[in-house]
Amino acid sequence: MNIDQLRQLCLSFPGTTEQIQWENNLLFKVGGKMFVVIPLEPARLWLTLKADPEEFVELTERPGILPAPYLARAKWIAIESPHTLPQAEVAALLRKSYDLVVAKLPRAAQQSLASPPKQPKSRAPKTTRRTLKAKRSKKRS
């Protein structure tokens, strides 16, 4: 999976934003909280994301996956190469990371992600008795 595919997948999740931070890292966030970090320049780590706490140890025992530097205590993992895992598994881990972060957001933020954005209502002029009378009198004339 290349960076364009990762970007397209991450941006398909509701409410996701992207931002470049720490000079050369592409972050994907939801509700202002990051759920994926991708270095834009060649680095030792290919992808860093939040893992399910129950799967953290199991994942980090696999070759090519290690506890993420600075973020391991929050159960983040780092994947060394795009060839470490099949694309489908990477996609599932990305979605799980997103879901874990969404679950920690305030309820109002979660609900705003679940419902489609509200369309502004077009305001039709109020019909009052006076306007109805005026319309009737115009029709009679």
C-alpha positions, 0 to 999 in steps of 0.5 A: 500500500503506497502513501496515496492509497493510505491517504485515500483510505484514511480520508474516507473515514467520517470527519478525518482531517490531515495535517503535516506536523513535526516537519515531515510527518503526515497525520490523520486526525478525527476530532482533533486527535491523531490516529495515524502517523506516516513519515513523508521522507524515507524513515525506519518506520513506515506507519504508526497507529493506535492498536487495540490494547488487547491486541497490542502485545500480540501485534508487537511480537510479529516481525516488522511490528514494534511498539511505537517510539514515544507512543507505546505506553498509549498502545501505539504500534509502528510498522516497519515496511509496507510489505510487513502485512497484507493490504487488507490487514493494514486497512483493518488496523487503520479502521480499528485505530480510527474507531479507537480514537472516535470511541474516546471523543466526547459524545457530542463529537461522536454523534456529529460524526455519525450523522450527516452534516446538516444542510442549511435550511432555505428560509421561505418568507413567512406567510401571515394573515396580512400577506394572505389577504394581500394576495387575495385582494390582488387576485380579485383585482 
